[in-house]
Amino acid sequence: MTINTAPFVQAFTTFRRSLAQAVDFTNPNYTNSAITRERFKQVMDARAALLDKIPAAKDADADAQIAEVLDGLAPKNADEVALQEVEWRKVSALVTAGRSLEALILAANPLRLAAIAQWIEVSPEALASVDPSGVIAEVRELVFQQLVEHGVRAAVRVRDLTADANIVAAWRNVLIEALEGAVSLGTMSRMAHLDPQGYAALGVDENLDRDIQIDYKVEKLDGLNLRRDTIAAK
């Protein structure tokens, strides 16, 4: 992992502290109604602050980065077109003869991998499938993995970037769910798997009981349907 997830940890923990302060706010000079409105205001302010810290969707899109590498394998001139066509005809003939496309990919050199990535969309396997896009995606993912194994520079670079993108995506989902309430177990578990140190820094297990109470109080405030334009009144 090359990405620094400390800002995400900080954003989450700051948000949870802000919620804890918001739901327990009190002031002897306020009416009960005013206290409730102020609590809601502080919850909304905390959400706004967290929203600014959520990473952009494009930074969490590993598929787009992989596609960029594979699209870059497209032939640049007539000679490259001819070479890839020859390789694709060989692949097609071998598949017709009963060879597994997966096995061919695992044994392929970079030239053949490039040909497969470019021609898979018009392959019988894709065209005859009830889920052609799924077949294409699966094949291109396997091609990408093999390009990494062969040490193709662009693929190795993007492999590292996509690993980071997956971590960013996991954190993005955690922070988005946190905006609306408790983060689901599945979302938190995925982030914990990809960033165990970041997860440990959250202290989720230690604060579980307190977090349940906070989420309950926030849910009650949300259920009052207070308008943002009324929360400043005391």
KEGUFI-479503 format. One record per residue (C-alpha): residue in three letters; x, y, z. Coordinates in Angstrom, 2 decimals. Layout:
<pts>
<pt type="ALA" c1="X" c2="Y" c3="Z"/>
...
</pts>
This chain:
<pts>
<pt type="MET" c1="0.00" c2="0.00" c3="0.00"/>
<pt type="THR" c1="1.45" c2="3.34" c3="-1.05"/>
<pt type="ILE" c1="-1.48" c2="5.58" c3="-0.17"/>
<pt type="ASN" c1="-1.68" c2="7.40" c3="3.16"/>
<pt type="THR" c1="-5.06" c2="6.63" c3="4.72"/>
<pt type="ALA" c1="-4.45" c2="8.71" c3="7.84"/>
<pt type="PRO" c1="-6.66" c2="11.55" c3="6.48"/>
<pt type="PHE" c1="-9.56" c2="9.09" c3="6.14"/>
<pt type="VAL" c1="-9.02" c2="7.84" c3="9.68"/>
<pt type="GLN" c1="-8.93" c2="11.43" c3="10.90"/>
<pt type="ALA" c1="-12.08" c2="12.33" c3="8.97"/>
<pt type="PHE" c1="-14.00" c2="9.39" c3="10.43"/>
<pt type="THR" c1="-12.87" c2="9.83" c3="14.03"/>
<pt type="THR" c1="-13.44" c2="13.59" c3="13.92"/>
<pt type="PHE" c1="-16.93" c2="13.00" c3="12.55"/>
<pt type="ARG" c1="-17.78" c2="10.52" c3="15.28"/>
<pt type="ARG" c1="-16.50" c2="12.88" c3="17.99"/>
<pt type="SER" c1="-18.54" c2="15.70" c3="16.50"/>
<pt type="LEU" c1="-21.66" c2="13.52" c3="16.52"/>
<pt type="ALA" c1="-21.05" c2="12.56" c3="20.15"/>
<pt type="GLN" c1="-20.82" c2="16.22" c3="21.10"/>
<pt type="ALA" c1="-23.85" c2="17.12" c3="18.99"/>
<pt type="VAL" c1="-26.29" c2="14.57" c3="20.39"/>
<pt type="ASP" c1="-25.35" c2="15.43" c3="24.00"/>
<pt type="PHE" c1="-25.38" c2="19.20" c3="23.57"/>
<pt type="THR" c1="-27.20" c2="21.08" c3="26.29"/>
<pt type="ASN" c1="-27.49" c2="24.68" c3="27.45"/>
<pt type="PRO" c1="-29.44" c2="25.85" c3="30.51"/>
<pt type="ASN" c1="-30.39" c2="29.04" c3="28.65"/>
<pt type="TYR" c1="-32.06" c2="27.16" c3="25.78"/>
<pt type="THR" c1="-35.55" c2="25.72" c3="25.66"/>
<pt type="ASN" c1="-35.88" c2="22.00" c3="25.03"/>
<pt type="SER" c1="-36.94" c2="22.76" c3="21.47"/>
<pt type="ALA" c1="-33.93" c2="25.02" c3="20.92"/>
<pt type="ILE" c1="-31.60" c2="22.36" c3="22.31"/>
<pt type="THR" c1="-33.03" c2="19.84" c3="19.88"/>
<pt type="ARG" c1="-32.60" c2="22.22" c3="16.96"/>
<pt type="GLU" c1="-29.01" c2="22.99" c3="17.98"/>
<pt type="ARG" c1="-28.22" c2="19.29" c3="18.24"/>
<pt type="PHE" c1="-29.58" c2="18.76" c3="14.74"/>
<pt type="LYS" c1="-27.59" c2="21.74" c3="13.46"/>
<pt type="GLN" c1="-24.38" c2="20.32" c3="14.87"/>
<pt type="VAL" c1="-25.11" c2="16.92" c3="13.34"/>
<pt type="MET" c1="-25.63" c2="18.55" c3="9.95"/>
<pt type="ASP" c1="-22.46" c2="20.61" c3="10.35"/>
<pt type="ALA" c1="-20.53" c2="17.43" c3="11.15"/>
<pt type="ARG" c1="-21.94" c2="15.77" c3="8.05"/>
<pt type="ALA" c1="-20.99" c2="18.74" c3="5.89"/>
<pt type="ALA" c1="-17.44" c2="18.64" c3="7.23"/>
<pt type="LEU" c1="-17.18" c2="14.90" c3="6.54"/>
<pt type="LEU" c1="-18.60" c2="15.29" c3="3.05"/>
<pt type="ASP" c1="-15.69" c2="17.57" c3="2.17"/>
<pt type="LYS" c1="-13.25" c2="14.82" c3="3.20"/>
<pt type="ILE" c1="-14.74" c2="11.98" c3="1.14"/>
<pt type="PRO" c1="-12.41" c2="11.05" c3="-1.75"/>
<pt type="ALA" c1="-13.66" c2="11.60" c3="-5.29"/>
<pt type="ALA" c1="-15.19" c2="8.67" c3="-7.15"/>
<pt type="LYS" c1="-12.54" c2="8.87" c3="-9.89"/>
<pt type="ASP" c1="-9.81" c2="8.20" c3="-7.32"/>
<pt type="ALA" c1="-11.57" c2="4.97" c3="-6.37"/>
<pt type="ASP" c1="-12.10" c2="3.66" c3="-9.93"/>
<pt type="ALA" c1="-9.62" c2="0.80" c3="-10.40"/>
<pt type="ASP" c1="-11.42" c2="-0.52" c3="-13.50"/>
<pt type="ALA" c1="-10.86" c2="2.70" c3="-15.42"/>
<pt type="GLN" c1="-7.14" c2="2.57" c3="-14.74"/>
<pt type="ILE" c1="-6.88" c2="-1.04" c3="-15.87"/>
<pt type="ALA" c1="-8.88" c2="-0.25" c3="-19.01"/>
<pt type="GLU" c1="-6.46" c2="2.56" c3="-19.83"/>
<pt type="VAL" c1="-3.55" c2="0.11" c3="-19.83"/>
<pt type="LEU" c1="-5.36" c2="-2.45" c3="-21.96"/>
<pt type="ASP" c1="-6.59" c2="0.16" c3="-24.42"/>
<pt type="GLY" c1="-3.00" c2="1.32" c3="-24.72"/>
<pt type="LEU" c1="-2.14" c2="-2.08" c3="-26.20"/>
<pt type="ALA" c1="-4.07" c2="-1.24" c3="-29.36"/>
<pt type="PRO" c1="-1.84" c2="-1.42" c3="-32.47"/>
<pt type="LYS" c1="-0.32" c2="1.90" c3="-33.47"/>
<pt type="ASN" c1="0.57" c2="1.11" c3="-37.08"/>
<pt type="ALA" c1="-0.04" c2="-1.38" c3="-39.87"/>
<pt type="ASP" c1="2.78" c2="-3.68" c3="-38.77"/>
<pt type="GLU" c1="1.38" c2="-3.94" c3="-35.25"/>
<pt type="VAL" c1="-2.11" c2="-4.56" c3="-36.64"/>
<pt type="ALA" c1="-0.77" c2="-7.43" c3="-38.74"/>
<pt type="LEU" c1="1.14" c2="-8.96" c3="-35.83"/>
<pt type="GLN" c1="-1.88" c2="-8.87" c3="-33.53"/>
<pt type="GLU" c1="-4.14" c2="-10.31" c3="-36.23"/>
<pt type="VAL" c1="-1.75" c2="-13.25" c3="-36.67"/>
<pt type="GLU" c1="-1.72" c2="-13.88" c3="-32.93"/>
<pt type="TRP" c1="-5.49" c2="-13.65" c3="-32.69"/>
<pt type="ARG" c1="-5.94" c2="-16.14" c3="-35.55"/>
<pt type="LYS" c1="-3.66" c2="-18.55" c3="-33.71"/>
<pt type="VAL" c1="-5.67" c2="-18.09" c3="-30.51"/>
<pt type="SER" c1="-8.96" c2="-18.62" c3="-32.35"/>
<pt type="ALA" c1="-7.64" c2="-21.78" c3="-34.02"/>
<pt type="LEU" c1="-6.41" c2="-23.19" c3="-30.72"/>
<pt type="VAL" c1="-9.71" c2="-22.45" c3="-28.97"/>
<pt type="THR" c1="-11.61" c2="-24.08" c3="-31.85"/>
<pt type="ALA" c1="-9.36" c2="-27.12" c3="-31.43"/>
<pt type="GLY" c1="-10.41" c2="-27.38" c3="-27.81"/>
<pt type="ARG" c1="-7.79" c2="-25.39" c3="-25.94"/>
<pt type="SER" c1="-8.99" c2="-23.31" c3="-23.00"/>
<pt type="LEU" c1="-8.80" c2="-19.56" c3="-23.54"/>
<pt type="GLU" c1="-7.79" c2="-19.16" c3="-19.91"/>
<pt type="ALA" c1="-4.91" c2="-21.61" c3="-20.38"/>
<pt type="LEU" c1="-3.80" c2="-19.75" c3="-23.49"/>
<pt type="ILE" c1="-3.80" c2="-16.46" c3="-21.61"/>
<pt type="LEU" c1="-1.76" c2="-17.92" c3="-18.76"/>
<pt type="ALA" c1="0.84" c2="-19.16" c3="-21.27"/>
<pt type="ALA" c1="0.78" c2="-16.12" c3="-23.57"/>
<pt type="ASN" c1="3.56" c2="-13.65" c3="-24.25"/>
<pt type="PRO" c1="2.81" c2="-9.89" c3="-24.17"/>
<pt type="LEU" c1="2.09" c2="-9.75" c3="-27.92"/>
<pt type="ARG" c1="-0.54" c2="-12.48" c3="-27.68"/>
<pt type="LEU" c1="-1.98" c2="-10.91" c3="-24.55"/>
<pt type="ALA" c1="-2.34" c2="-7.61" c3="-26.42"/>
<pt type="ALA" c1="-4.14" c2="-9.38" c3="-29.26"/>
<pt type="ILE" c1="-6.55" c2="-11.12" c3="-26.89"/>
<pt type="ALA" c1="-7.32" c2="-7.87" c3="-25.09"/>
<pt type="GLN" c1="-8.12" c2="-6.13" c3="-28.38"/>
<pt type="TRP" c1="-10.10" c2="-8.90" c3="-30.09"/>
<pt type="ILE" c1="-12.02" c2="-10.53" c3="-27.26"/>
<pt type="GLU" c1="-15.07" c2="-8.34" c3="-27.92"/>
<pt type="VAL" c1="-15.68" c2="-10.09" c3="-31.27"/>
<pt type="SER" c1="-14.75" c2="-13.57" c3="-30.08"/>
<pt type="PRO" c1="-17.28" c2="-16.42" c3="-30.31"/>
<pt type="GLU" c1="-17.04" c2="-16.79" c3="-26.52"/>
<pt type="ALA" c1="-18.23" c2="-13.23" c3="-25.96"/>
<pt type="LEU" c1="-20.74" c2="-13.08" c3="-28.80"/>
<pt type="ALA" c1="-22.40" c2="-16.36" c3="-27.83"/>
<pt type="SER" c1="-22.56" c2="-15.59" c3="-24.13"/>
<pt type="VAL" c1="-25.71" c2="-14.42" c3="-22.35"/>
<pt type="ASP" c1="-23.40" c2="-12.00" c3="-20.55"/>
<pt type="PRO" c1="-20.88" c2="-10.82" c3="-23.16"/>
<pt type="SER" c1="-19.75" c2="-7.85" c3="-21.09"/>
<pt type="GLY" c1="-19.00" c2="-10.19" c3="-18.19"/>
<pt type="VAL" c1="-16.92" c2="-12.47" c3="-20.41"/>
<pt type="ILE" c1="-15.00" c2="-9.52" c3="-21.83"/>
<pt type="ALA" c1="-14.33" c2="-8.06" c3="-18.38"/>
<pt type="GLU" c1="-13.15" c2="-11.41" c3="-17.00"/>
<pt type="VAL" c1="-10.79" c2="-12.01" c3="-19.91"/>
<pt type="ARG" c1="-9.37" c2="-8.50" c3="-19.85"/>
<pt type="GLU" c1="-8.79" c2="-8.74" c3="-16.10"/>
<pt type="LEU" c1="-6.87" c2="-12.00" c3="-16.57"/>
<pt type="VAL" c1="-4.87" c2="-10.44" c3="-19.42"/>
<pt type="PHE" c1="-3.99" c2="-7.52" c3="-17.16"/>
<pt type="GLN" c1="-2.82" c2="-9.86" c3="-14.40"/>
<pt type="GLN" c1="-0.56" c2="-11.67" c3="-16.86"/>
<pt type="LEU" c1="0.87" c2="-8.41" c3="-18.15"/>
<pt type="VAL" c1="1.84" c2="-7.66" c3="-14.56"/>
<pt type="GLU" c1="3.43" c2="-11.11" c3="-14.27"/>
<pt type="HIS" c1="5.47" c2="-10.36" c3="-17.40"/>
<pt type="GLY" c1="6.65" c2="-7.11" c3="-15.84"/>
<pt type="VAL" c1="5.06" c2="-4.84" c3="-18.43"/>
<pt type="ARG" c1="5.87" c2="-1.44" c3="-16.98"/>
<pt type="ALA" c1="2.50" c2="0.25" c3="-17.52"/>
<pt type="ALA" c1="0.66" c2="-2.73" c3="-16.04"/>
<pt type="VAL" c1="2.91" c2="-2.91" c3="-12.98"/>
<pt type="ARG" c1="2.48" c2="0.82" c3="-12.37"/>
<pt type="VAL" c1="-1.29" c2="0.59" c3="-12.63"/>
<pt type="ARG" c1="-1.33" c2="-2.57" c3="-10.49"/>
<pt type="ASP" c1="0.06" c2="-0.45" c3="-7.68"/>
<pt type="LEU" c1="-2.39" c2="2.35" c3="-8.46"/>
<pt type="THR" c1="-5.37" c2="-0.01" c3="-8.56"/>
<pt type="ALA" c1="-4.39" c2="-1.49" c3="-5.21"/>
<pt type="ASP" c1="-4.53" c2="2.03" c3="-3.85"/>
<pt type="ALA" c1="-7.79" c2="2.70" c3="-5.71"/>
<pt type="ASN" c1="-9.39" c2="-0.32" c3="-4.05"/>
<pt type="ILE" c1="-8.37" c2="1.00" c3="-0.64"/>
<pt type="VAL" c1="-9.70" c2="4.46" c3="-1.48"/>
<pt type="ALA" c1="-12.95" c2="2.89" c3="-2.68"/>
<pt type="ALA" c1="-13.31" c2="0.96" c3="0.58"/>
<pt type="TRP" c1="-12.75" c2="4.11" c3="2.63"/>
<pt type="ARG" c1="-15.05" c2="6.12" c3="0.39"/>
<pt type="ASN" c1="-17.85" c2="3.63" c3="1.07"/>
<pt type="VAL" c1="-17.19" c2="3.74" c3="4.82"/>
<pt type="LEU" c1="-17.34" c2="7.53" c3="4.91"/>
<pt type="ILE" c1="-20.44" c2="7.73" c3="2.70"/>
<pt type="GLU" c1="-22.32" c2="5.25" c3="4.89"/>
<pt type="ALA" c1="-21.15" c2="7.09" c3="8.00"/>
<pt type="LEU" c1="-22.91" c2="10.21" c3="6.75"/>
<pt type="GLU" c1="-26.30" c2="8.54" c3="7.12"/>
<pt type="GLY" c1="-25.77" c2="6.38" c3="10.18"/>
<pt type="ALA" c1="-23.99" c2="3.22" c3="11.22"/>
<pt type="VAL" c1="-21.55" c2="1.75" c3="8.69"/>
<pt type="SER" c1="-22.63" c2="-1.73" c3="7.60"/>
<pt type="LEU" c1="-20.59" c2="-4.73" c3="8.72"/>
<pt type="GLY" c1="-19.77" c2="-5.67" c3="5.13"/>
<pt type="THR" c1="-18.47" c2="-2.22" c3="4.25"/>
<pt type="MET" c1="-16.39" c2="-1.95" c3="7.41"/>
<pt type="SER" c1="-15.04" c2="-5.49" c3="6.99"/>
<pt type="ARG" c1="-13.88" c2="-4.80" c3="3.43"/>
<pt type="MET" c1="-12.02" c2="-1.71" c3="4.56"/>
<pt type="ALA" c1="-10.52" c2="-3.62" c3="7.50"/>
<pt type="HIS" c1="-9.27" c2="-6.32" c3="5.12"/>
<pt type="LEU" c1="-7.61" c2="-3.81" c3="2.79"/>
<pt type="ASP" c1="-6.35" c2="-1.41" c3="5.47"/>
<pt type="PRO" c1="-6.04" c2="-3.27" c3="8.79"/>
<pt type="GLN" c1="-3.92" c2="-0.53" c3="10.35"/>
<pt type="GLY" c1="-6.45" c2="2.13" c3="9.41"/>
<pt type="TYR" c1="-9.27" c2="0.02" c3="10.81"/>
<pt type="ALA" c1="-7.41" c2="-0.54" c3="14.08"/>
<pt type="ALA" c1="-6.89" c2="3.21" c3="14.42"/>
<pt type="LEU" c1="-10.67" c2="3.75" c3="14.42"/>
<pt type="GLY" c1="-11.14" c2="1.84" c3="17.67"/>
<pt type="VAL" c1="-14.46" c2="0.50" c3="16.40"/>
<pt type="ASP" c1="-14.57" c2="-2.51" c3="18.71"/>
<pt type="GLU" c1="-13.65" c2="-0.49" c3="21.80"/>
<pt type="ASN" c1="-16.31" c2="2.16" c3="21.11"/>
<pt type="LEU" c1="-19.10" c2="-0.16" c3="19.96"/>
<pt type="ASP" c1="-21.56" c2="0.48" c3="22.80"/>
<pt type="ARG" c1="-21.05" c2="4.23" c3="22.68"/>
<pt type="ASP" c1="-21.39" c2="4.28" c3="18.90"/>
<pt type="ILE" c1="-24.70" c2="2.41" c3="19.09"/>
<pt type="GLN" c1="-26.04" c2="5.05" c3="21.49"/>
<pt type="ILE" c1="-24.84" c2="7.89" c3="19.26"/>
<pt type="ASP" c1="-26.39" c2="6.37" c3="16.15"/>
<pt type="TYR" c1="-29.69" c2="5.89" c3="17.97"/>
<pt type="LYS" c1="-29.77" c2="9.55" c3="19.04"/>
<pt type="VAL" c1="-28.85" c2="10.75" c3="15.54"/>
<pt type="GLU" c1="-31.60" c2="8.60" c3="14.06"/>
<pt type="LYS" c1="-34.11" c2="10.17" c3="16.44"/>
<pt type="LEU" c1="-33.00" c2="13.67" c3="15.42"/>
<pt type="ASP" c1="-33.28" c2="12.77" c3="11.74"/>
<pt type="GLY" c1="-36.76" c2="11.43" c3="12.40"/>
<pt type="LEU" c1="-37.94" c2="14.84" c3="13.59"/>
<pt type="ASN" c1="-37.64" c2="16.15" c3="10.00"/>
<pt type="LEU" c1="-36.21" c2="19.46" c3="11.13"/>
<pt type="ARG" c1="-35.55" c2="21.92" c3="8.31"/>
<pt type="ARG" c1="-32.05" c2="23.31" c3="8.01"/>
<pt type="ASP" c1="-33.42" c2="26.85" c3="7.74"/>
<pt type="THR" c1="-35.02" c2="26.58" c3="11.21"/>
<pt type="ILE" c1="-32.11" c2="25.26" c3="13.20"/>
<pt type="ALA" c1="-30.52" c2="28.62" c3="13.97"/>
<pt type="ALA" c1="-33.48" c2="29.81" c3="16.06"/>
<pt type="LYS" c1="-32.96" c2="29.66" c3="19.82"/>
</pts>
